Amino acid sequence: PLFATCAEHGTDYVDSTGEFSFVRTMRARYGERARETGAIMVSCCGVDSIPTDLGLFYTVLQMAARGHGQGDGPMTVEGLFETRARPSGGTWNSVLSVMGEIREAPARVAPPRAREGRRVSRVEGKLHRDREFGWVLPFSTIDPEIALHSAAALPEYGEDFSYAHYLVLRSLPKVIGLGVGMGGIALLAQAELGRKLLGRALVSGKGPSEAERKKSWFKLRLRAQRGSFQLQTEVRGGDPGYDETAKMLSESALCLAVDRARLPAQRGVLTPACAFGEVLLKRLSRAGLVFETV
C-alpha cells in the first residue's frame, strides 16, 4: 500500500528490500504510474544491491576513463563477493520467506530487454576454484538482476554486456557445508511449520552486538574485460547488514531530499544506478565505503 500510494501521488521512495517477489511485483504494477507522476522509486538500497549495482556502474566509468568505453565491443564482468558477518533475525526470516516462494517465483528470470541493438545477459557460471580467492560458487541473490536492469537502461554499459556473480567461500568443506545446509533449509522452508521452526533460530529484532559488527566486513571484487583490456575494481566496507546498509539507505534518501535536481532524468521504478548514478557514488565514498580500481 505504501509503494502504491507513493507511485500514485508522485512521492519519492527508497527501501532496503532484497526480496525477489516484492521488487518484481512493484516494478510490474507501478512502474508506468510512477513515470507518469514523476516519482523516483528505488528498492534494493542496501547491501542488496548497491555494492553490485553501483560497483558495476563505477567499473564501467573507469573503463571509459581509460579509453575503453561503450563503443569498444562486448564487456564481460565477473563479481566475487566475500563477507564475514552475522545476519540479523529479520534478514534470516526474510531469507526463509524467499525460500518458501521458490516454487511460485524462481530465483532466475530472463534478463531485462535492452533497447534495440543492445544486449545484456547473465552468465550463470559454475562452482570452480579461482586462482586468487579459492573456491567460488554462483550466488543467487537479486543483485545480478538489479545490475542487469541498470545495464539495459544505461548506454554507458555498451552494446553487449554480461555479468556473472559468485560467492567466495575459499575452501571446499565450506562449499559442501553451505550446499547441504541451504538445501535442507530450503526443503523445510516450503512448509509454513518448517519456516516457523527455522525462524526460532534467529528471532526478528535480534542481531549481532556492536563488538561483533566491528569485526564484520564485506568485499566485492569486479573483474572486467573489453577486448584485450582488463580492469579490476573493488567495493568494500564494514558490517554489511547494519552499519553499511544504514549508510547506503540514508545516502540514497539524501540524494532525493537534497540532490534531486542533480540526479539523472529518469523517473519511475528504478535501480540505484539509474536513479542516483555518480551522485550516490560520491556520497557513499564520503560516507566511508570504498570504490577503487585495484
TORZALO-854101 format. One record per residue (C-alpha): chain; residue number from 1; x, y, z; residue in one letter. Coordinates in steps of 0.1 Angstrom, whole numbers, plus 5000, padded with zeros to 4 digits. Each point is the difference from the previous one (the first is absolute). Example, Ala and Ser with C-alpha at 12.3 -4.5 7.8 and 13.67 -1.06 7.14 Angstrom:
# residues 2
+------+-----+------+------+------+------+
! unit ! pos !    u !    v !    w ! code !
+------+-----+------+------+------+------+
!    A !   1 ! 5123 ! 4955 ! 5078 !    a !
!    A !   2 ! 5014 ! 5034 ! 4993 !    s !
+------+-----+------+------+------+------+
This chain:
# residues 294
+------+-----+------+------+------+------+
! unit ! pos !    u !    v !    w ! code !
+------+-----+------+------+------+------+
!    A !   1 ! 5000 ! 5000 ! 5000 !    p !
!    A !   2 ! 5028 ! 5025 ! 5008 !    l !
!    A !   3 ! 5017 ! 4993 ! 4966 !    f !
!    A !   4 ! 4967 ! 5004 ! 4981 !    a !
!    A !   5 ! 4992 ! 5032 ! 5018 !    t !
!    A !   6 ! 5034 ! 5015 ! 4992 !    c !
!    A !   7 ! 4997 ! 4991 ! 4963 !    a !
!    A !   8 ! 4965 ! 5015 ! 4998 !    e !
!    A !   9 ! 5010 ! 5033 ! 5016 !    h !
!    A !  10 ! 5035 ! 5005 ! 4985 !    g !
!    A !  11 ! 5017 ! 4995 ! 5033 !    t !
!    A !  12 ! 5036 ! 4988 ! 5000 !    d !
!    A !  13 ! 5008 ! 4967 ! 5018 !    y !
!    A !  14 ! 5030 ! 4979 ! 5011 !    v !
!    A !  15 ! 5002 ! 4967 ! 5018 !    d !
!    A !  16 ! 5026 ! 4973 ! 5008 !    s !
!    A !  17 ! 4979 ! 4972 ! 4988 !    t !
!    A !  18 ! 5017 ! 4971 ! 4982 !    g !
!    A !  19 ! 4971 ! 4976 ! 4996 !    e !
!    A !  20 ! 4995 ! 4988 ! 4964 !    f !
!    A !  21 ! 4962 ! 4999 ! 5000 !    s !
!    A !  22 ! 4995 ! 5034 ! 5016 !    f !
!    A !  23 ! 5025 ! 5018 ! 4977 !    v !
!    A !  24 ! 4986 ! 4984 ! 4968 !    r !
!    A !  25 ! 4964 ! 5005 ! 5009 !    t !
!    A !  26 ! 5004 ! 5037 ! 5009 !    m !
!    A !  27 ! 5019 ! 5006 ! 4967 !    r !
!    A !  28 ! 4973 ! 4983 ! 4980 !    a !
!    A !  29 ! 4970 ! 5016 ! 5018 !    r !
!    A !  30 ! 5011 ! 5035 ! 5006 !    y !
!    A !  31 ! 5029 ! 5008 ! 4976 !    g !
!    A !  32 ! 4978 ! 5017 ! 4974 !    e !
!    A !  33 ! 4980 ! 5020 ! 5025 !    r !
!    A !  34 ! 5032 ! 5012 ! 5018 !    a !
!    A !  35 ! 5014 ! 5012 ! 4967 !    r !
!    A !  36 ! 4968 ! 5019 ! 4993 !    e !
!    A !  37 ! 5000 ! 5017 ! 5034 !    t !
!    A !  38 ! 5037 ! 5007 ! 5000 !    g !
!    A !  39 ! 5009 ! 4979 ! 5031 !    a !
!    A !  40 ! 5034 ! 4985 ! 5005 !    i !
!    A !  41 ! 4995 ! 4967 ! 5017 !    m !
!    A !  42 ! 5030 ! 4978 ! 5008 !    v !
!    A !  43 ! 5001 ! 4967 ! 5018 !    s !
!    A !  44 ! 5032 ! 4980 ! 5009 !    c !
!    A !  45 ! 5018 ! 5030 ! 5015 !    c !
!    A !  46 ! 5020 ! 4979 ! 5025 !    g !
!    A !  47 ! 5026 ! 4972 ! 4997 !    v !
!    A !  48 ! 4975 ! 4986 ! 4976 !    d !
!    A !  49 ! 5008 ! 5015 ! 4975 !    s !
!    A !  50 ! 5020 ! 5032 ! 5002 !    i !
!    A !  51 ! 5035 ! 4984 ! 5001 !    p !
!    A !  52 ! 4993 ! 4980 ! 4968 !    t !
!    A !  53 ! 4980 ! 5026 ! 4982 !    d !
!    A !  54 ! 5021 ! 5031 ! 5008 !    l !
!    A !  55 ! 5032 ! 4979 ! 4999 !    g !
!    A !  56 ! 4992 ! 4990 ! 4964 !    l !
!    A !  57 ! 4991 ! 5036 ! 4991 !    f !
!    A !  58 ! 5033 ! 5012 ! 5015 !    y !
!    A !  59 ! 5018 ! 4973 ! 4980 !    t !
!    A !  60 ! 4984 ! 5010 ! 4967 !    v !
!    A !  61 ! 5010 ! 5037 ! 5007 !    l !
!    A !  62 ! 5036 ! 4989 ! 5008 !    q !
!    A !  63 ! 5002 ! 4980 ! 4967 !    m !
!    A !  64 ! 4988 ! 5030 ! 4980 !    a !
!    A !  65 ! 5025 ! 5023 ! 5018 !    a !
!    A !  66 ! 5028 ! 4977 ! 4988 !    r !
!    A !  67 ! 4988 ! 5002 ! 4964 !    g !
!    A !  68 ! 4980 ! 4968 ! 4999 !    h !
!    A !  69 ! 4964 ! 5013 ! 4999 !    g !
!    A !  70 ! 4966 ! 4989 ! 4987 !    q !
!    A !  71 ! 5011 ! 4999 ! 4963 !    g !
!    A !  72 ! 5029 ! 4977 ! 5005 !    d !
!    A !  73 ! 4983 ! 4966 ! 4998 !    g !
!    A !  74 ! 4984 ! 4976 ! 5025 !    p !
!    A !  75 ! 5007 ! 5004 ! 5037 !    m !
!    A !  76 ! 5001 ! 4970 ! 5024 !    t !
!    A !  77 ! 5002 ! 5003 ! 5038 !    v !
!    A !  78 ! 5001 ! 4975 ! 5028 !    e !
!    A !  79 ! 4994 ! 5010 ! 5036 !    g !
!    A !  80 ! 5013 ! 4981 ! 5030 !    l !
!    A !  81 ! 4983 ! 5008 ! 5033 !    f !
!    A !  82 ! 5016 ! 4992 ! 5033 !    e !
!    A !  83 ! 4988 ! 5008 ! 5035 !    t !
!    A !  84 ! 5005 ! 4993 ! 5036 !    r !
!    A !  85 ! 4968 ! 5010 ! 5019 !    a !
!    A !  86 ! 4971 ! 4986 ! 5020 !    r !
!    A !  87 ! 4965 ! 5007 ! 4987 !    p !
!    A !  88 ! 4972 ! 5015 ! 5020 !    s !
!    A !  89 ! 4968 ! 4981 ! 5009 !    g !
!    A !  90 ! 4981 ! 5022 ! 4975 !    g !
!    A !  91 ! 5024 ! 4991 ! 4972 !    t !
!    A !  92 ! 4998 ! 4963 ! 5009 !    w !
!    A !  93 ! 4962 ! 5000 ! 4999 !    n !
!    A !  94 ! 5000 ! 5019 ! 4967 !    s !
!    A !  95 ! 5022 ! 4973 ! 4986 !    v !
!    A !  96 ! 4976 ! 4973 ! 5012 !    l !
!    A !  97 ! 4971 ! 5018 ! 4984 !    s !
!    A !  98 ! 5018 ! 5002 ! 4967 !    v !
!    A !  99 ! 5009 ! 4963 ! 5001 !    m !
!    A ! 100 ! 4963 ! 4993 ! 5007 !    g !
!    A ! 101 ! 4991 ! 5017 ! 4967 !    e !
!    A ! 102 ! 5025 ! 4982 ! 4978 !    i !
!    A ! 103 ! 4974 ! 4978 ! 4983 !    r !
!    A ! 104 ! 4978 ! 5030 ! 4991 !    e !
!    A ! 105 ! 5028 ! 5025 ! 4992 !    a !
!    A ! 106 ! 5032 ! 4984 ! 4989 !    p !
!    A ! 107 ! 5032 ! 5019 ! 5009 !    a !
!    A ! 108 ! 5012 ! 5002 ! 4964 !    r !
!    A ! 109 ! 4980 ! 5019 ! 4973 !    v !
!    A ! 110 ! 5008 ! 5011 ! 4965 !    a !
!    A ! 111 ! 5023 ! 5031 ! 4999 !    p !
!    A ! 112 ! 4982 ! 5033 ! 4994 !    p !
!    A ! 113 ! 4997 ! 5012 ! 4964 !    r !
!    A ! 114 ! 5023 ! 5027 ! 4989 !    a !
!    A ! 115 ! 4992 ! 5024 ! 4972 !    r !
!    A ! 116 ! 5002 ! 4987 ! 4964 !    e !
!    A ! 117 ! 5036 ! 4993 ! 4990 !    g !
!    A ! 118 ! 5012 ! 4993 ! 5036 !    r !
!    A ! 119 ! 5002 ! 4969 ! 5021 !    r !
!    A ! 120 ! 5005 ! 4992 ! 5036 !    v !
!    A ! 121 ! 5003 ! 4965 ! 5015 !    s !
!    A ! 122 ! 5007 ! 4982 ! 5032 !    r !
!    A ! 123 ! 5027 ! 4973 ! 4999 !    v !
!    A ! 124 ! 4989 ! 4973 ! 5024 !    e !
!    A ! 125 ! 5035 ! 4987 ! 5007 !    g !
!    A ! 126 ! 5009 ! 4969 ! 5019 !    k !
!    A ! 127 ! 5018 ! 4989 ! 5031 !    l !
!    A ! 128 ! 5037 ! 5003 ! 4994 !    h !
!    A ! 129 ! 5033 ! 5007 ! 5017 !    r !
!    A ! 130 ! 5011 ! 5036 ! 4994 !    d !
!    A ! 131 ! 5037 ! 5007 ! 4996 !    r !
!    A ! 132 ! 4999 ! 5028 ! 5027 !    e !
!    A ! 133 ! 4970 ! 4993 ! 5022 !    f !
!    A ! 134 ! 4998 ! 4963 ! 5002 !    g !
!    A ! 135 ! 4966 ! 4983 ! 4996 !    w !
!    A ! 136 ! 4972 ! 5021 ! 4987 !    v !
!    A ! 137 ! 4964 ! 4991 ! 4991 !    l !
!    A ! 138 ! 4971 ! 5017 ! 4981 !    p !
!    A ! 139 ! 4982 ! 5024 ! 5024 !    f !
!    A ! 140 ! 4963 ! 5001 ! 4995 !    s !
!    A ! 141 ! 4990 ! 5034 ! 5015 !    t !
!    A ! 142 ! 4980 ! 5028 ! 4984 !    i !
!    A ! 143 ! 5032 ! 5020 ! 4994 !    d !
!    A ! 144 ! 5008 ! 4988 ! 4964 !    p !
!    A ! 145 ! 4963 ! 5006 ! 4990 !    e !
!    A ! 146 ! 5002 ! 5036 ! 5012 !    i !
!    A ! 147 ! 5034 ! 5006 ! 4984 !    a !
!    A ! 148 ! 4988 ! 4987 ! 4967 !    l !
!    A ! 149 ! 4969 ! 5023 ! 5001 !    h !
!    A ! 150 ! 5025 ! 5028 ! 5003 !    s !
!    A ! 151 ! 5021 ! 4987 ! 4971 !    a !
!    A ! 152 ! 4969 ! 4997 ! 4979 !    a !
!    A ! 153 ! 4989 ! 5036 ! 5007 !    a !
!    A ! 154 ! 5034 ! 5019 ! 4999 !    l !
!    A ! 155 ! 5019 ! 5003 ! 4967 !    p !
!    A ! 156 ! 5033 ! 5003 ! 5019 !    e !
!    A ! 157 ! 5001 ! 4962 ! 5003 !    y !
!    A ! 158 ! 5003 ! 4995 ! 4963 !    g !
!    A ! 159 ! 4983 ! 4979 ! 4973 !    e !
!    A ! 160 ! 5008 ! 4966 ! 5016 !    d !
!    A ! 161 ! 5004 ! 4997 ! 5037 !    f !
!    A ! 162 ! 5001 ! 4968 ! 5021 !    s !
!    A ! 163 ! 5005 ! 4993 ! 5037 !    y !
!    A ! 164 ! 5007 ! 4970 ! 5023 !    a !
!    A ! 165 ! 4995 ! 5002 ! 5037 !    h !
!    A ! 166 ! 5019 ! 4977 ! 5025 !    y !
!    A ! 167 ! 5003 ! 4994 ! 5037 !    l !
!    A ! 168 ! 5035 ! 4994 ! 5014 !    v !
!    A ! 169 ! 5003 ! 4972 ! 5025 !    l !
!    A ! 170 ! 5038 ! 4993 ! 4997 !    r !
!    A ! 171 ! 4999 ! 4963 ! 5009 !    s !
!    A ! 172 ! 4981 ! 4970 ! 4987 !    l !
!    A ! 173 ! 4987 ! 4989 ! 5034 !    p !
!    A ! 174 ! 4983 ! 5033 ! 5004 !    k !
!    A ! 175 ! 4984 ! 4996 ! 4965 !    v !
!    A ! 176 ! 4987 ! 4965 ! 5009 !    i !
!    A ! 177 ! 4987 ! 5012 ! 5034 !    g !
!    A ! 178 ! 4982 ! 5029 ! 4985 !    l !
!    A ! 179 ! 4985 ! 4979 ! 4973 !    g !
!    A ! 180 ! 4987 ! 4973 ! 5024 !    v !
!    A ! 181 ! 4988 ! 5026 ! 5025 !    g !
!    A ! 182 ! 4982 ! 5022 ! 4976 !    m !
!    A ! 183 ! 4984 ! 4971 ! 4982 !    g !
!    A ! 184 ! 4985 ! 4987 ! 5032 !    g !
!    A ! 185 ! 4988 ! 5034 ! 5010 !    i !
!    A ! 186 ! 4984 ! 5006 ! 4966 !    a !
!    A ! 187 ! 4982 ! 4967 ! 5003 !    l !
!    A ! 188 ! 4986 ! 5008 ! 5035 !    l !
!    A ! 189 ! 4991 ! 5035 ! 4990 !    a !
!    A ! 190 ! 4975 ! 4987 ! 4974 !    q !
!    A ! 191 ! 4975 ! 4994 ! 5029 !    a !
!    A ! 192 ! 4988 ! 5027 ! 5024 !    e !
!    A ! 193 ! 5007 ! 4979 ! 5030 !    l !
!    A ! 194 ! 5036 ! 4995 ! 4988 !    g !
!    A ! 195 ! 5005 ! 5037 ! 4996 !    r !
!    A ! 196 ! 4986 ! 5007 ! 5035 !    k !
!    A ! 197 ! 5024 ! 4974 ! 5015 !    l !
!    A ! 198 ! 5030 ! 5014 ! 4981 !    l !
!    A ! 199 ! 4990 ! 5035 ! 5008 !    g !
!    A ! 200 ! 5005 ! 4993 ! 5037 !    r !
!    A ! 201 ! 5038 ! 4996 ! 4994 !    a !
!    A ! 202 ! 5002 ! 5037 ! 4994 !    l !
!    A ! 203 ! 4971 ! 5020 ! 5012 !    v !
!    A ! 204 ! 4991 ! 5033 ! 4982 !    s !
!    A ! 205 ! 5012 ! 5030 ! 5020 !    g !
!    A ! 206 ! 5032 ! 4982 ! 5011 !    k !
!    A ! 207 ! 5034 ! 5005 ! 4984 !    g !
!    A ! 208 ! 5038 ! 5001 ! 5005 !    p !
!    A ! 209 ! 5014 ! 5021 ! 5028 !    s !
!    A ! 210 ! 5020 ! 5032 ! 4994 !    e !
!    A ! 211 ! 5032 ! 4981 ! 5007 !    a !
!    A ! 212 ! 4991 ! 4973 ! 4974 !    e !
!    A ! 213 ! 4991 ! 5027 ! 4975 !    r !
!    A ! 214 ! 5034 ! 5017 ! 5004 !    k !
!    A ! 215 ! 5017 ! 4967 ! 4989 !    k !
!    A ! 216 ! 4977 ! 4996 ! 4970 !    s !
!    A ! 217 ! 5008 ! 5010 ! 4964 !    w !
!    A ! 218 ! 4991 ! 4994 ! 4964 !    f !
!    A ! 219 ! 5019 ! 5002 ! 4967 !    k !
!    A ! 220 ! 4989 ! 4998 ! 4964 !    l !
!    A ! 221 ! 5027 ! 4995 ! 4973 !    r !
!    A ! 222 ! 4989 ! 5008 ! 4965 !    l !
!    A ! 223 ! 5021 ! 4987 ! 4971 !    r !
!    A ! 224 ! 4991 ! 5017 ! 4967 !    a !
!    A ! 225 ! 5012 ! 4994 ! 4965 !    q !
!    A ! 226 ! 4993 ! 5018 ! 4967 !    r !
!    A ! 227 ! 5021 ! 4986 ! 4971 !    g !
!    A ! 228 ! 5035 ! 4994 ! 5012 !    s !
!    A ! 229 ! 4997 ! 5026 ! 5027 !    f !
!    A ! 230 ! 4995 ! 4988 ! 5036 !    q !
!    A ! 231 ! 4991 ! 5020 ! 5031 !    l !
!    A ! 232 ! 4993 ! 4991 ! 5036 !    q !
!    A ! 233 ! 4981 ! 5021 ! 5025 !    t !
!    A ! 234 ! 4989 ! 4994 ! 5036 !    e !
!    A ! 235 ! 4972 ! 5011 ! 5022 !    v !
!    A ! 236 ! 5005 ! 4994 ! 5037 !    r !
!    A ! 237 ! 4988 ! 5011 ! 5034 !    g !
!    A ! 238 ! 4992 ! 4990 ! 5036 !    g !
!    A ! 239 ! 4970 ! 4981 ! 5014 !    d !
!    A ! 240 ! 4978 ! 4996 ! 4969 !    p !
!    A ! 241 ! 4966 ! 4993 ! 5017 !    g !
!    A ! 242 ! 4999 ! 5029 ! 5024 !    y !
!    A ! 243 ! 5027 ! 5026 ! 4998 !    d !
!    A ! 244 ! 5005 ! 5002 ! 4963 !    e !
!    A ! 245 ! 4964 ! 4993 ! 4990 !    t !
!    A ! 246 ! 4991 ! 5029 ! 5023 !    a !
!    A ! 247 ! 5024 ! 5023 ! 4980 !    k !
!    A ! 248 ! 4988 ! 4987 ! 4966 !    m !
!    A ! 249 ! 4963 ! 5005 ! 5008 !    l !
!    A ! 250 ! 5005 ! 5034 ! 5017 !    s !
!    A ! 251 ! 5022 ! 5014 ! 4972 !    e !
!    A ! 252 ! 4975 ! 4988 ! 4974 !    s !
!    A ! 253 ! 4973 ! 5019 ! 5018 !    a !
!    A ! 254 ! 5021 ! 5031 ! 5003 !    l !
!    A ! 255 ! 5006 ! 4999 ! 4962 !    c !
!    A ! 256 ! 4962 ! 5005 ! 4997 !    l !
!    A ! 257 ! 4996 ! 5025 ! 5028 !    a !
!    A ! 258 ! 5031 ! 5021 ! 4993 !    v !
!    A ! 259 ! 5014 ! 4992 ! 4965 !    d !
!    A ! 260 ! 4968 ! 4993 ! 4980 !    r !
!    A ! 261 ! 5008 ! 5028 ! 4974 !    a !
!    A ! 262 ! 5034 ! 4984 ! 4993 !    r !
!    A ! 263 ! 4987 ! 4964 ! 4995 !    l !
!    A ! 264 ! 4996 ! 4983 ! 4966 !    p !
!    A ! 265 ! 4968 ! 5009 ! 4981 !    a !
!    A ! 266 ! 4983 ! 4965 ! 5003 !    q !
!    A ! 267 ! 4968 ! 4997 ! 5020 !    r !
!    A ! 268 ! 4980 ! 4969 ! 5011 !    g !
!    A ! 269 ! 5010 ! 4968 ! 5018 !    v !
!    A ! 270 ! 5038 ! 5000 ! 4996 !    l !
!    A ! 271 ! 5032 ! 4983 ! 5010 !    t !
!    A ! 272 ! 5025 ! 5019 ! 5023 !    p !
!    A ! 273 ! 5024 ! 5006 ! 4970 !    a !
!    A ! 274 ! 4972 ! 5013 ! 4978 !    c !
!    A ! 275 ! 4985 ! 5022 ! 5027 !    a !
!    A ! 276 ! 5031 ! 5014 ! 5016 !    f !
!    A ! 277 ! 5031 ! 4993 ! 4979 !    g !
!    A ! 278 ! 5031 ! 5020 ! 5008 !    e !
!    A ! 279 ! 4982 ! 5021 ! 5026 !    v !
!    A ! 280 ! 4996 ! 4969 ! 5023 !    l !
!    A ! 281 ! 5036 ! 4988 ! 4992 !    l !
!    A ! 282 ! 5014 ! 5032 ! 5014 !    k !
!    A ! 283 ! 4977 ! 4999 ! 5030 !    r !
!    A ! 284 ! 5009 ! 4964 ! 5009 !    l !
!    A ! 285 ! 5037 ! 5007 ! 4996 !    s !
!    A ! 286 ! 4998 ! 5030 ! 5024 !    r !
!    A ! 287 ! 4980 ! 4977 ! 5024 !    a !
!    A ! 288 ! 5029 ! 4976 ! 5001 !    g !
!    A ! 289 ! 4993 ! 4973 ! 4975 !    l !
!    A ! 290 ! 5029 ! 4992 ! 4976 !    v !
!    A ! 291 ! 4996 ! 4999 ! 4963 !    f !
!    A ! 292 ! 5034 ! 4997 ! 4984 !    e !
!    A ! 293 ! 5020 ! 4986 ! 4970 !    t !
!    A ! 294 ! 5024 ! 4973 ! 5012 !    v !
+------+-----+------+------+------+------+
